[in-house]
Structure formats: C-alpha cells, structure tokens
C-alpha cells in the first residue's frame, strides 16, 4: 500500500519527509480514546429490516457478510491527508456502490472515520450506511482526539443489539486498535443470537497481536454467543502461533480454506490479512475476495448457513 500513518503500518516513506511521518505518528498515538470499554450507540439510518435469505427448499437460512478495511476513504491513493473532501466522497461512493451490488446483510469495517480533519471532517460510517442502503450502524472509536476520530464499525440491514466497543490496552501498540461487537438474530431463526465482530489488530508485532487477541477472546467468552469475527488481522495462517490461529483455537472457530494461496486480500504484499472466522454449526455456503480496488485491502464476502433450528437455546 502507499503510506498510511494510521493503522496497517505497511508503509514506505516515499514522498513524505521522515520528520512529518514521525509527527503524524506521534499525533495518532496520542489520541487513544480514554474509555477503553464502552456500550456505543446503535445508530438508525432507516427502518431496520430482517436481513438474510431463507432457502425454503433446502431448509436453510443464510446470512450474507462482508469485511473491508476502507483505508479512511482514500481509495488506493498515497494518503488521505493529500486529497480533497470531494475525492474522499467519490471514493466512499464507490465503496457504497460495491456494497449495494454485493448486498451483504452485515459489513465489518476497519479504518472507518468519524469526522477526522484529514479526510473531510464528515462521518464516513454514516455516509456508507446511507448511500449503501443500510439501516443500522455501530462503531468502536479507538482513536479520538486532536481532530481525529476513527476505528472499527458494523453496518447492517438488520437490527443490531448488545453493542460493545473495546480499545485494546494502551501501550500495546503505537497506534490504537480494537474491535466492536453487536448481536443479530439469525435470519429466519430469531431464537438464535449471534455476535458479529469487526476487529483490527496491530500491524507491527505478532506478540502484540497475540496480546490483543487474548483480550478479544476473553470478551467474547464472557458474552457467550456463537460468533462471526471479521476484520483486518494483519497476519496470515502460516505461522502456527499467529493471532488469527490463536483466536480460532481458543474460541473453537473455523475459516474457509485457511491454507489457500488464492485468497489474497492485501495485494501490495500478496498476503491474506483479512479473515472471517465462525463458530461450529455455522458453515460457509460461499466465500470470495471482492476484486474491486476501493482500498489497499480487498473486501471479503461470504454467505453463511447455520445448521441449528428453532426452538433452540443458542449453541
């Protein structure tokens, strides 16, 4: 990717002086939110509908999900600070068109801004929800201060409940990271509530990612629901000690073809960094990387099927 001073850290200092890079990095690092654990507001953008699809012939109900690191709305450009508000809105319009075309019920977003000075000072999550025809949204603001506000988010065509946002412990990473989680009723099976998670892990250190993963695991264990975890994990499956494998192991989750070489989501490095992990009893009916270049990351889209029936009490 081009230079991003805010999240992934997969950067090269071309075009910016090192002193400017350092100053911006220090600015971001100083803006960690003071409230690490919050119950964020679920915002409504219309009348929430029952998302998902039911296959009456097969007796299956499906949940269509997608994850995307939206790169602060800069598209594939060098840095969001160097583009106009109109360009940012054009980039977000392109993301909204992709979301409308792919029609996910729930989308997990990372690098999602709320009125940051460096890209237009308007709310990117609200913009996507409204232009992408989503009914509700919830965000975790992990950086908040000095004119910057961004983090992880969920937008949905179904009702979001039990929201929780967690910013990982300070000192773990030079740039604050975290996750947001909210529960949804499975389409056609309202007795089954599932937690949907949008997470962004540290870019620089596997040991830091593992510590962050441990905090994520603890939170989700306390919530005690089946889960769909989506996001930018900044790591692949090859290392048996990677954070994505730690999360999968400790929460007994699985993913789609973890050893596949054909599911690259970060083309700049040729790596699969963006993942969807699901609980037992949830299976992948379809799974693909979305090829539209709307960020330095590619989106991942999956249709999920659940093997439980009502009446039931969770898993």
Wavefront OBJ file of the C-alpha trace (Angstrom):
o trace
v 0.000 0.000 0.000
v 1.006 3.669 -0.153
v 1.864 5.452 3.060
v -0.685 5.111 5.843
v 0.267 6.507 9.190
v -2.826 5.337 10.913
v -3.336 1.652 11.028
v -1.688 -1.013 8.990
v 1.815 0.369 9.047
v 2.694 -1.479 5.856
v 4.405 1.671 4.672
v 7.223 3.255 2.768
v 8.283 6.842 3.451
v 8.300 7.859 -0.217
v 7.135 11.438 -0.759
v 6.823 12.431 2.910
v 9.776 13.601 4.946
v 10.580 11.318 7.838
v 10.022 14.166 10.261
v 6.440 14.693 9.035
v 5.802 10.959 9.226
v 7.063 10.873 12.782
v 4.989 13.876 13.840
v 1.797 12.372 12.421
v 2.546 9.027 14.006
v 3.015 10.689 17.379
v -0.220 12.606 16.874
v -2.194 9.422 16.228
v -0.536 7.589 19.120
v -1.533 10.395 21.488
v -5.204 10.192 20.517
v -6.219 6.857 22.016
v -9.721 7.056 23.412
v -9.796 7.404 27.192
v -12.727 4.988 27.505
v -11.415 1.555 26.602
v -14.700 -0.312 27.022
v -17.971 1.296 26.049
v -21.526 0.467 25.025
v -21.744 2.541 21.851
v -24.946 3.895 20.410
v -26.638 1.905 17.657
v -27.480 4.478 15.011
v -30.547 4.099 12.816
v -30.457 5.206 9.184
v -33.924 3.987 8.279
v -36.363 1.337 9.386
v -34.357 -1.803 10.186
v -35.480 -4.813 8.183
v -34.953 -8.520 8.652
v -31.827 -9.264 6.644
v -30.655 -12.583 5.294
v -32.187 -15.100 2.963
v -34.176 -18.251 3.626
v -33.980 -21.195 1.247
v -37.332 -22.901 1.775
v -36.455 -25.912 -0.355
v -33.202 -26.650 1.425
v -34.464 -25.629 4.860
v -31.545 -23.221 5.213
v -31.405 -19.624 6.336
v -28.439 -17.598 5.190
v -26.538 -14.589 6.444
v -24.502 -12.655 3.907
v -21.497 -10.902 5.452
v -18.579 -8.841 4.215
v -15.441 -7.305 5.688
v -13.419 -4.371 4.352
v -10.579 -2.198 5.590
v -11.798 1.029 3.999
v -8.493 2.940 4.425
v -10.069 6.173 5.694
v -11.771 6.704 2.340
v -8.555 7.368 0.454
v -9.071 4.587 -2.093
v -5.683 3.487 -3.431
v -4.134 6.953 -3.200
v -1.000 7.918 -1.279
v -2.551 9.343 1.885
v -5.940 10.726 2.909
v -4.362 13.996 4.055
v -3.387 14.803 0.463
v -6.822 14.518 -1.137
v -9.872 16.759 -1.259
v -13.161 16.116 0.507
v -14.796 15.637 -2.896
v -12.288 12.894 -3.723
v -12.961 11.200 -0.396
v -16.708 11.287 -1.063
v -16.165 9.877 -4.553
v -14.135 7.013 -3.055
v -16.833 6.328 -0.472
v -19.492 6.434 -3.180
v -17.555 3.711 -4.999
v -17.482 1.576 -1.833
v -21.224 2.161 -1.369
v -21.904 1.016 -4.938
v -19.918 -2.182 -4.346
v -21.851 -2.836 -1.138
v -25.177 -2.281 -2.881
v -24.157 -4.633 -5.693
v -22.934 -7.391 -3.363
v -25.890 -6.903 -0.963
v -24.366 -8.097 2.334
v -26.637 -8.130 5.385
v -23.810 -7.033 7.701
v -20.498 -5.367 6.856
v -17.447 -5.200 9.104
v -15.374 -2.042 8.551
v -11.908 -1.020 9.709
v -10.172 2.365 9.380
v -13.654 3.853 9.490
v -13.623 7.573 10.254
v -15.937 9.833 12.179
v -15.214 13.491 11.393
v -11.422 13.378 11.132
v -9.684 16.535 9.950
v -7.509 14.715 7.430
v -10.308 13.471 5.179
v -13.167 15.898 5.107
v -14.387 16.102 8.720
v -17.566 14.185 7.960
v -18.787 10.819 9.227
v -17.741 8.072 6.808
v -19.781 5.339 8.518
v -22.985 7.389 8.317
v -22.166 8.173 4.679
v -21.735 4.494 3.791
v -24.796 3.404 5.728
v -26.985 5.962 3.997
v -25.541 5.590 0.493
v -25.249 1.821 0.757
v -28.854 1.341 1.926
v -28.072 0.036 5.393
v -30.473 0.519 8.267
v -28.276 0.484 11.358
v -24.662 1.022 12.342
v -22.452 0.852 15.410
v -18.859 1.938 15.810
v -15.875 1.499 18.069
v -13.875 4.736 18.135
v -10.358 3.686 19.123
v -8.661 6.964 18.195
v -10.440 10.073 19.456
v -8.772 13.439 19.941
v -6.998 16.388 18.335
v -9.302 16.333 15.331
v -9.060 12.599 14.690
v -11.766 10.006 15.303
v -11.788 6.540 13.748
v -11.817 2.829 14.427
v -13.951 -0.208 13.632
v -17.633 -0.341 12.700
v -20.547 -2.520 11.646
v -23.279 -1.508 9.211
v -26.319 -3.737 8.818
v -29.659 -4.293 7.133
v -30.923 -5.888 10.313
v -31.249 -4.890 13.931
v -28.062 -4.662 15.954
v -28.222 -5.354 19.675
v -25.986 -5.656 22.734
v -23.253 -3.382 21.330
v -19.814 -3.287 22.898
v -16.653 -1.491 21.787
v -13.198 -2.293 23.138
v -9.962 -0.413 22.554
v -7.040 -2.678 23.308
v -4.915 -1.913 26.348
v -2.771 1.202 25.936
v 0.895 0.628 25.410
v 0.310 -2.489 23.340
v 0.647 -0.680 20.033
v 1.930 2.692 18.793
v -1.430 3.167 17.067
v -4.620 2.315 18.993
v -6.593 -0.675 17.745
v -9.666 -2.521 18.927
v -12.970 -4.096 17.969
v -16.700 -3.563 18.038
v -19.253 -6.342 18.530
v -23.015 -6.477 18.252
v -25.524 -9.320 18.218
v -28.046 -10.131 15.487
v -30.893 -12.613 15.317
v -30.140 -15.198 12.648
v -32.402 -14.647 9.619
v -35.463 -16.865 9.886
v -34.311 -18.226 13.252
v -34.912 -15.436 15.789
v -34.225 -17.781 18.707
v -30.532 -17.863 17.737
v -28.483 -14.757 18.509
v -25.003 -14.464 17.023
v -22.285 -11.938 17.846
v -20.833 -10.140 14.808
v -17.364 -8.658 15.361
v -15.291 -6.123 13.440
v -11.665 -6.244 14.606
v -8.393 -4.566 13.661
v -5.139 -5.914 15.093
v -1.708 -4.286 15.310
v 0.410 -4.125 12.162
v 3.909 -4.236 13.598
v 4.262 -7.107 16.045
v 2.936 -10.654 16.263
v 3.442 -10.644 20.027
v 1.270 -7.517 20.324
v -1.359 -9.073 18.074
v -1.441 -12.134 20.305
v -1.987 -9.965 23.398
v -4.783 -8.139 21.621
v -6.245 -11.468 20.537
v -6.288 -12.609 24.154
v -8.388 -9.570 25.129
v -10.775 -10.238 22.243
v -11.090 -13.891 23.252
v -11.857 -13.010 26.876
v -14.562 -10.523 25.904
v -16.303 -12.909 23.544
v -16.139 -15.784 26.023
v -17.922 -13.583 28.556
v -20.642 -12.752 26.016
v -21.211 -16.479 25.477
v -22.739 -16.409 21.991
v -21.745 -18.056 18.736
v -19.657 -15.600 16.743
v -18.731 -14.356 13.306
v -15.418 -12.474 13.608
v -14.354 -10.382 10.625
v -11.630 -7.868 10.021
v -8.030 -6.958 9.302
v -5.935 -9.307 11.441
v -2.648 -8.117 9.898
v -1.403 -11.702 9.881
v -1.780 -14.893 7.891
v -2.386 -18.546 8.729
v 1.077 -19.927 8.029
v 2.583 -19.286 11.463
v 1.050 -21.721 13.994
v 1.443 -19.032 16.668
v -0.274 -16.280 14.672
v -3.044 -14.261 16.294
v -5.658 -15.430 13.806
v -4.909 -19.061 14.663
v -4.875 -18.279 18.388
v -8.363 -16.762 18.155
v -9.631 -19.683 16.104
v -8.162 -22.223 18.508
v -9.304 -20.635 21.768
v -12.845 -19.904 20.567
v -13.148 -23.141 18.554
v -13.700 -21.282 15.290
v -13.026 -22.221 11.697
v -12.474 -20.346 8.452
v -12.656 -21.007 4.742
v -9.678 -22.823 3.188
v -7.095 -21.327 5.548
v -4.136 -22.680 3.589
v -5.339 -21.469 0.183
v -2.856 -19.340 -1.749
v -5.589 -17.835 -3.941
v -7.390 -15.616 -1.416
v -5.007 -12.650 -1.170
v -6.636 -9.586 0.403
v -3.612 -7.266 0.568
v -2.250 -7.258 -2.989
v 0.606 -4.900 -2.133
v 2.295 -7.677 -0.161
v 0.498 -10.628 -1.754
v -0.886 -11.687 1.642
v -4.178 -12.799 3.120
v -4.648 -10.461 6.078
v -8.443 -10.123 6.158
v -10.395 -13.052 7.618
v -13.840 -14.347 8.503
v -13.943 -16.809 11.420
v -17.142 -18.572 12.510
v -18.368 -20.830 15.313
v -19.172 -24.536 14.943
v -22.595 -25.040 13.428
v -22.062 -22.131 11.043
v -20.706 -23.097 7.645
v -19.546 -21.289 4.538
v -22.001 -21.614 1.657
v -19.817 -19.278 -0.422
v -16.631 -17.278 0.107
v -14.712 -14.982 -2.208
v -12.410 -11.989 -2.341
v -14.117 -8.994 -3.945
v -11.884 -7.708 -6.721
v -12.914 -4.031 -6.774
v -9.988 -1.777 -5.816
v -11.591 0.579 -3.294
v -8.758 0.481 -0.747
v -5.308 -1.020 -0.317
v -7.214 -4.042 1.027
v -9.721 -6.113 -0.923
v -13.058 -6.962 0.613
v -14.108 -10.491 1.573
v -17.704 -11.657 1.028
v -19.281 -14.815 2.393
v -22.708 -16.377 2.629
v -23.142 -18.296 5.873
v -25.563 -21.087 6.714
v -26.474 -22.234 10.204
v -27.223 -25.856 10.996
v -29.380 -25.219 14.068
v -33.130 -24.941 14.123
v -35.636 -23.245 16.384
v -36.590 -23.858 19.071
v -33.084 -23.812 20.495
v -31.141 -22.001 23.163
v -28.026 -20.822 21.426
v -25.478 -23.477 20.627
l 1 2 3 4 5 6 7 8 9 10 11 12 13 14 15 16 17 18 19 20 21 22 23 24 25 26 27 28 29 30 31 32 33 34 35 36 37 38 39 40 41 42 43 44 45 46 47 48 49 50 51 52 53 54 55 56 57 58 59 60 61 62 63 64 65 66 67 68 69 70 71 72 73 74 75 76 77 78 79 80 81 82 83 84 85 86 87 88 89 90 91 92 93 94 95 96 97 98 99 100 101 102 103 104 105 106 107 108 109 110 111 112 113 114 115 116 117 118 119 120 121 122 123 124 125 126 127 128 129 130 131 132 133 134 135 136 137 138 139 140 141 142 143 144 145 146 147 148 149 150 151 152 153 154 155 156 157 158 159 160 161 162 163 164 165 166 167 168 169 170 171 172 173 174 175 176 177 178 179 180 181 182 183 184 185 186 187 188 189 190 191 192 193 194 195 196 197 198 199 200 201 202 203 204 205 206 207 208 209 210 211 212 213 214 215 216 217 218 219 220 221 222 223 224 225 226 227 228 229 230 231 232 233 234 235 236 237 238 239 240 241 242 243 244 245 246 247 248 249 250 251 252 253 254 255 256 257 258 259 260 261 262 263 264 265 266 267 268 269 270 271 272 273 274 275 276 277 278 279 280 281 282 283 284 285 286 287 288 289 290 291 292 293 294 295 296 297 298 299 300 301 302 303 304 305 306 307 308 309 310 311 312 313 314 315
